[in-house]
Amino acid sequence: MHEILDTKINPESIYYPFIAVSGEEIFISWMNDKEYIIEVYVPNSGEKKYEIKKNYSVGYYSDIEMDRMSLMNGIDMKKQFGNIKKRAINEIFVDKYNRLWVLATKKRTKENQSYLYADIFKDGVYLKTLDFPEIVYHDGTASKFYYKIRFVGDLIFYFNYGEFEDEKGAGIRVYEY
């Protein structure tokens, strides 16, 4: 047995880390107001291999996003909490090619308010940002796990609960990649 992370994690923090695991690496995300950092470790030894860093400017949820969160939570979020900062990262995953998918928050407009965006990294190198208009995804609801995405082999499973009008119907969709 070996310990990789001995830092106490505050579950109330907006900088709460996400963890993704493959057979080759363990990824642990950390965030601050200026960048996100992902530490990468060897699973068997716990040895730190490298870090991924990407600049990030903290933004606030738009009125549209605040309205969506108000509907989900049954309270007026803006009235209750005022402006709320977004998290830099909503979730991280590793695919079959050991590429890291970072579901990072993006600036939302009326046109892209429900797109899934993913920053893709391989061996610590940023490759590109992908967008998936087919997968309905909202920054404010990601941490509540309303839109679940899972990678299994060469498939992406998308679980959509269909609670909001832009979700294109409830159900499970399967995408090959």
N, C-alpha and C positions, 0 to 999 in steps of 0.2 A: 504494500500500500504506500502511496506517496500523495502528498498534497500539492495541488497546483495553485490554488488561490486561497490565501489565508486572510483576505481583507473582509472586514465586516461590511455587509451590504445593507443599506437603508432602503427598504421596499417602498418608502414614501417619496423617495427622491425621483425627480424627473430624469436623473442620470443613471437610473437602475440599469445594470448591464444585461445584454442578451448573450446567450451562449449557443454555439452551433458545433457539432461534432462530426468528424468523419473518421475513417480508419487511420488516416494519416496525420490529422491535426485537430486541435481544439481551438476554437475561436472565441474570444471574450471581448465584447465591445465595451468601450468607455466613452463618455461624452463630456464636453464642457461647452462653453459659449462660443468657442472659436473653431473647434474641429471635433471630428470623431476619431477615436483611436481603437484599433482592434489588435489585441495581443494574440499571438499564435504560438501554441505550445505543442510539444511532442506528447502524445497520449501516454506512452509507456513509461517515459522518464520524468515527465513534467517540466522538461527543459524548455525554456523560451527560445523559439526559433527566430522570430522577427515581429515587427509591428507594421501595421498598415495605418497611415494617417491621411485624412482628407479634410481640407478646410471646409468649414460649415458656418454659415451665419444664422444665428438663432432668429426665427421669425415668430410671429403670433398667428393664432388661428383666425381665419377670415370670419366675417359675419355668417356666411353660408355654412362653414364648418361648425361654428358655435351653435347655430340653429340645429344642425344635425345632432350634435352632442346633447343639446337640450332635449330633443325628442327621445334620444336613447335613454337618458337619465331621468326624464320626467321632471326636470327643474329648469329654470331659466339660468343657464350656465353663465351668461354674460353678467346678469344681475347679481348672481351669487358670488362669482369669482373675478369679474372684470376681464381684462385681456389675459389670455393664457398663452404661455410660451409653448412652442412645439418642441418635441424631442427631436434630436438629430436622426435617430434611428428608431424605426418601428419594430423591426425584427431582422434576424439574420438567418440564412440557410446555407447549406453546402449541397451542391448538386453532384451528379454521378462522375463528373470530370474533376472533382475537388475544387471547383470554382466557388468562391464565396459570393453570395447574393446578399447585398445590404439593402434592405427596404428603407431607404432614407427619405425623410420628409422633403418635399419640393414645394416651390412657390406654386400655389394653385390659382387657376383662373376659372371662369365659368366653363370654358371648353375642356380643361383637363382636371376638373375637380374630383373625378372618380377614377382616374387612371392609376394603375399600379406602375411604380417606378422602381428600378433596381440598379444600384451601382454594382458592377461585376468586377471581381478581382481574381487573379490566378497567380499563385506563388508570390503574393504581396504586391503585385503590379496591377494598377487600375487598367481595365480593358475598355469599358464603355458603360454608359447608362442606357438601359433598355426601358422602353415603355410598352405597356400592354393595355390598350384601350378596352380589350375584350374582358379583362378581369377588373371588376368593380372593386375599388379600394379607396379608403379614405384615411388620411393621416390620423384624424382624431379617434377613429374607431379601431385602429389596428391593435392598440394595446388592450382593448377589451376583447379581442379575438372574435369579433363579429365576422370577419372575413378570414377564414383559415386557408392557408396554402401549405401543401406538403409536397416534398420531392421524394419519389420512390422510383428507383431505377431510372428509366428514360421518360418518366411521366411526371407531370405536375398536376396534383389534385387541388381543385379549388372548391371550397365549401361555401356556398352563398345562402344566407338565410332569408333573402327576399323581403326584408322588412321595410325597405324604402323604395320609392318609385323609380330611382335610377339604377336599381340593381339587376334589371333584366331578368327577373324571375328567380325563384329559389331553386336550390338543388345542388348537385355535385357535378362539376365539369372536369373532364380529364383532357389535358393537353400533352402531346408528345413534343419532345425537343431534342 
